[in-house]
């Protein structure tokens, strides 16, 4: 097998830093001062947890460049750029390694998660290139409309993805699965494509992504997949979990580790999609979603086994999920160059 010209490293490989974006406007901040403070506190708690283990750079809209410091640890770096929203996993570059070990950034087409009517994205669509220029690496434009939360790799040629994201007519009209695979092979250096049929139920509501994989399943090493496991038969994700586990169990060479969902099933808006899969692996730690639920302790124990050399750090993710995402959704790793 020839070495691909580009390779997306696995999330557990060494990082140079983590990138995030500060909540600035719109539904993420909400309609009240209390809601805005809740959002800022949630984003800051994640950044302040990660910066204990590796550098963090927060992209901040110029209007918030001074005020954000009231929430952020002094160790968090701040760079200014106009923003629409704050989901860095999706608007930022997907960093890859070149054949000589240098870093480059894939600049996907971003159109507000398939052109959703509540989304604005003119500014966010420029963030990936801006970050690449800031870092001093080459931005590599892709013709695929995609978000970082829509793919998860093991760093050794396999990618997890969902048919309702990359094959969404609002994202890539006319594209076939073969078209998507060809583009991801070129940009991420993958050759085995594990297509899930869909994501979690809540993710298809108004502020959802229409099926991001990073809330459903993720690699914890090259051959182990952690899977969201909704065990309550009355929850619509019970059937989703059953189908995903069966599909992944049929893939040769993969070991499946179910991660039970929290006990809580509903919030004020309906069935929750609270998931421990949407954690973030940084240097020396795993930043794990917490929900003030008995499931937090169960998940922490499973992830401690999955990532034995890392500290498990729990951060309340309920304000993030109320806005349509989780800890993984607001972070993006910049891999360290290979020596």
Secondary structure, 3 states (H helix, E strand, C coil): CCCCCEECCCCCCCEEEEEEECCCCHHHCCCCHHHHHHHHHHHHHHHHHHCCCCCEEEEECHHHCCHHHHCCCCCCEEEECCCCCCCHHHHCCEEEEECCCCEEEEEEECCHHHHCCCCCCCCHHHHHHHHHHHHCCEEEEEEEECCHHHCEECCCCEEEEEHHHHCCHHHHCCCCHHHHHHHHHHHHCCCEEEEECCCCHHHHCCCCCCCCHHHCEEEEECCEEEEEECCCCCCCHHHHHHHHHHHHHCCCCCEEEEEECCCCCEECCEECCCCCCCCEEECCEEEEEECCCCHHHHHHHHHHHHCCCCEEEEEECHHHHCCCCCCHHHCEEEECCCC
